[in-house]
Every structure is written in C-alpha cells, then in structure tokens.
Amino acid sequence: MVNTDYSYLSNYLYINYLNNNQGTGANSPDALLGLVENAAAQAFSLGQTYQQQFSLLSQALNKLSTYAGQLYQASYPLVPDSYPGANTSVFDKVVANSSNPNQVSASAQPGATITTYNIYVNQLASAQVNQGALLVSSNTTTASAGINTFNLTINGITTPISVNVNATDTNQTFLNNMAQAINNANVGVTASVITDTQNNTSQLQIIANNTGTIGAFNLSDVTGNAVITSGANKIISYANNASYTINNQAYTSTSNNISIDNNNLQINLLNPTNGMVTITVTADSNAISNAINNFQ
C-alpha cells in the first residue's frame, strides 16, 4: 500500500534549510517552496493513481461476484437432491404424454414413476340435471298461494326449502323465486330459470354442483304444490360415476379428474375412448436441456 504520510519529507526539507545558512540560491526560501510544491504534486499524483487502481479493482470484484451468483443460479438445478424426495434437481422433472389428448390427458409432478399406463374410458362422470315444465311466462301461476315447502334430498341429507307464492304471481315470477330459494339453501345444487322471450316461456333448471352419484338429488312437496307445478323433479340427465380401466384394472370415480402414483400423476378423462390410450411418463428432456444451456 502507498504511504500517504509525507510529513517526513517536509521535516527533511525544513532541517536541510536550517543547516544551510545561505538564504539565496538552492537553499533560498523560494527554492525550498518549489521543492515542497513539487513533492506535493508527486504525492497527489501517486494518490490519484492509487485511487484509480482501487476503483478498478472494486469494479472487477463486483463483476466477479455477479458472475459467481449467476453461475450458482444456473448450476443449482443441475445439483443432485440433497436428500431423497427433495425433487429440487432438474433431473427429477418428468412429463406425461398422451397418445390421444382429446380423450385422456395427464400431467406429472416430480417424483412420478417413469412408466407407461394403458387407459380405457367406458363412461365419464356426469352431474344430474333436472329440467321442469315449459310454462307460459306471463300466465298467472297455478302454484298454491302462500308458503310452499318442499324437501330437497342429496347424498342422504334432506333440507326443507320454502318459497312464498302470491295469488297474482306469473309463472316467471314463481319460478324465479323458487330458483332463488333453492340457491339460498346452498345444498349442493344450482337452480336457474331458462326464459325464452320470443316464445314467452320459462322453465326451471337444477344442476348438481358435483359429478357422480354423490350429487344425485330428489325434490318432493311437503306443503303446497311448488314441485309439481314447476315440474322440478324431472330428470333429463342422470348422475353417473366415471368407469375406466388402467392397465386392465377396473376403477370407478365420482370425478373425471383422477390422481394416482401418490398424487404425482393427474389423469383427466375427457371423452369415452374407442381404444386404449397410452400415457407415457418420462424424464423432462427439454427441462434438462434448457438447464444445461443456461449453465453454459
């Protein structure tokens, strides 16, 4: 390191001046002042050079630190897992491909088994749909005036639901109020009124919120005739469970979204198949290639 303490120089010059009695020539005050100014200029130049070198070194170290961080980030995915099941390495990434993604699709998570599945879909899971009678919207309803109570039973649970009917209510008003009462009960179905303004008709529709037989429901009048008048208990689509095979093993499910292999593989049943659909789980070669390219 450069010593920036120049007091020794001024002391030397001062002593040299005192040891010479002559006040002119080389030992004159003006000459001494010149020596001091020259020494100071040289010292300033040395200090400036040192500061420039220090600044360049600091910039180089900062860049080196940045490059080291980028290298670490790029290499981290290529480092093997620190413990089994960590699944932090790019070599843990897997991908699932379907031979017919319009019928069966799949997605795999790190940890999924590298293997092949043969899947056949007999039937998709479906939700129950009820669609009532087609009523003239503007006609006065024939539902009983006053409080109409009916039971809605789903998955073994019965819930009483009430709707108030005025003697002057139109069919559309009655159906709207009935749909609102069903939705307010929040029992696992959604009701709506299909209105055809051109033909002046209204129709109550009730759909189970869940697919499969757990979503099957039934309605029955308790007081009044709201269910009979609306025709709300007419089923147009029954609740069904999905029926499928994986590697010749038969299964059923209330949902079309299935998780297997310790939830590391998600299979989506989209349509009944006309033959075997193959799901192939392999290492994600694209992810590995990208990680290697990023490291270079």
Solvent accessible surface area in square Angstrom, and as a share of the most:
residue,aa,sasa,rsa
1,M,214,0.95
2,V,61,0.35
3,N,104,0.54
4,T,88,0.51
5,D,82,0.42
6,Y,63,0.24
7,S,60,0.39
8,Y,140,0.53
9,L,51,0.25
10,S,56,0.36
11,N,86,0.44
12,Y,140,0.53
13,L,13,0.07
14,Y,129,0.49
15,I,96,0.49
16,N,55,0.28
17,Y,67,0.25
18,L,101,0.50
19,N,114,0.59
20,N,52,0.27
21,N,151,0.77
22,Q,129,0.57
23,G,41,0.39
24,T,103,0.60
25,G,56,0.54
26,A,88,0.68
27,N,33,0.17
28,S,18,0.12
29,P,77,0.48
30,D,117,0.61
31,A,33,0.25
32,L,34,0.17
33,L,102,0.51
34,G,35,0.34
35,L,88,0.44
36,V,61,0.35
37,E,104,0.47
38,N,82,0.42
39,A,17,0.13
40,A,58,0.45
41,A,59,0.46
42,Q,105,0.47
43,A,13,0.10
44,F,140,0.58
45,S,60,0.39
46,L,94,0.47
47,G,17,0.17
48,Q,87,0.39
49,T,63,0.37
50,Y,75,0.28
51,Q,121,0.54
52,Q,111,0.49
53,Q,112,0.50
54,F,127,0.53
55,S,49,0.32
56,L,118,0.59
57,L,105,0.52
58,S,43,0.27
59,Q,97,0.43
60,A,55,0.43
61,L,102,0.51
62,N,95,0.49
63,K,123,0.52
64,L,115,0.57
65,S,75,0.48
66,T,74,0.43
67,Y,132,0.50
68,A,56,0.43
69,G,37,0.35
70,Q,110,0.49
71,L,99,0.49
72,Y,128,0.49
73,Q,126,0.56
74,A,20,0.15
75,S,26,0.17
76,Y,105,0.40
77,P,42,0.27
78,L,40,0.20
79,V,77,0.44
80,P,105,0.66
81,D,43,0.22
82,S,104,0.67
83,Y,138,0.53
84,P,135,0.85
85,G,59,0.56
86,A,18,0.14
87,N,56,0.29
88,T,73,0.42
89,S,6,0.04
90,V,4,0.03
91,F,110,0.46
92,D,33,0.17
93,K,90,0.38
94,V,21,0.12
95,V,55,0.32
96,A,13,0.10
97,N,83,0.43
98,S,28,0.18
99,S,78,0.50
100,N,48,0.25
101,P,80,0.50
102,N,115,0.59
103,Q,23,0.10
104,V,0,0.00
105,S,28,0.18
106,A,20,0.15
107,S,53,0.34
108,A,18,0.14
109,Q,86,0.38
110,P,45,0.29
111,G,43,0.41
112,A,8,0.06
113,T,70,0.41
114,I,100,0.51
115,T,49,0.28
116,T,61,0.36
117,Y,26,0.10
118,N,61,0.31
119,I,1,0.00
120,Y,71,0.27
121,V,1,0.01
122,N,81,0.42
123,Q,74,0.33
124,L,44,0.22
125,A,6,0.04
126,S,34,0.22
127,A,22,0.17
128,Q,5,0.02
129,V,27,0.16
130,N,1,0.00
131,Q,42,0.19
132,G,3,0.02
133,A,43,0.33
134,L,116,0.58
135,L,31,0.16
136,V,62,0.36
137,S,6,0.04
138,S,72,0.46
139,N,76,0.39
140,T,80,0.46
141,T,12,0.07
142,T,110,0.64
143,A,8,0.06
144,S,45,0.29
145,A,69,0.54
146,G,30,0.29
147,I,110,0.56
148,N,0,0.00
149,T,25,0.14
150,F,0,0.00
151,N,42,0.21
152,L,0,0.00
153,T,44,0.26
154,I,19,0.10
155,N,103,0.53
156,G,74,0.71
157,I,117,0.60
158,T,71,0.41
159,T,35,0.21
160,P,93,0.58
161,I,8,0.04
162,S,59,0.38
163,V,8,0.05
164,N,78,0.40
165,V,3,0.02
166,N,82,0.42
167,A,75,0.58
168,T,115,0.67
169,D,15,0.08
170,T,43,0.25
171,N,13,0.07
172,Q,62,0.28
173,T,54,0.31
174,F,1,0.00
175,L,0,0.00
176,N,66,0.34
177,N,52,0.27
178,M,0,0.00
179,A,6,0.05
180,Q,111,0.49
181,A,18,0.14
182,I,0,0.00
183,N,63,0.32
184,N,108,0.56
185,A,35,0.27
186,N,130,0.67
187,V,28,0.16
188,G,21,0.20
189,V,7,0.04
190,T,72,0.42
191,A,5,0.04
192,S,52,0.34
193,V,33,0.19
194,I,76,0.38
195,T,54,0.31
196,D,54,0.28
197,T,124,0.72
198,Q,169,0.75
199,N,101,0.52
200,N,62,0.32
201,T,21,0.12
202,S,0,0.00
203,Q,28,0.12
204,L,1,0.00
205,Q,36,0.16
206,I,1,0.00
207,I,64,0.33
208,A,5,0.04
209,N,86,0.44
210,N,85,0.43
211,T,47,0.27
212,G,0,0.00
213,T,73,0.42
214,I,81,0.41
215,G,2,0.02
216,A,42,0.33
217,F,10,0.04
218,N,72,0.37
219,L,2,0.01
220,S,50,0.32
221,D,42,0.22
222,V,82,0.47
223,T,71,0.42
224,G,39,0.37
225,N,44,0.22
226,A,0,0.00
227,V,9,0.05
228,I,137,0.70
229,T,19,0.11
230,S,0,0.00
231,G,20,0.19
232,A,1,0.00
233,N,59,0.30
234,K,127,0.54
235,I,56,0.28
236,I,88,0.45
237,S,42,0.27
238,Y,144,0.55
239,A,13,0.10
240,N,55,0.28
241,N,42,0.22
242,A,0,0.00
243,S,33,0.21
244,Y,10,0.04
245,T,26,0.15
246,I,16,0.08
247,N,74,0.38
248,N,129,0.66
249,Q,102,0.45
250,A,73,0.57
251,Y,96,0.36
252,T,100,0.58
253,S,25,0.16
254,T,49,0.28
255,S,40,0.26
256,N,32,0.16
257,N,106,0.54
258,I,19,0.10
259,S,59,0.38
260,I,38,0.19
261,D,38,0.20
262,N,134,0.69
263,N,105,0.54
264,N,33,0.17
265,L,1,0.00
266,Q,48,0.21
267,I,1,0.00
268,N,45,0.23
269,L,5,0.03
270,L,77,0.39
271,N,72,0.37
272,P,71,0.45
273,T,11,0.06
274,N,137,0.70
275,G,29,0.28
276,M,100,0.45
277,V,3,0.02
278,T,42,0.25
279,I,0,0.00
280,T,45,0.26
281,V,1,0.01
282,T,52,0.30
283,A,50,0.38
284,D,31,0.16
285,S,80,0.51
286,N,109,0.56
287,A,20,0.15
288,I,34,0.17
289,S,53,0.34
290,N,86,0.44
291,A,9,0.07
292,I,75,0.38
293,N,87,0.45
294,N,107,0.55
295,F,87,0.36
296,Q,168,0.75
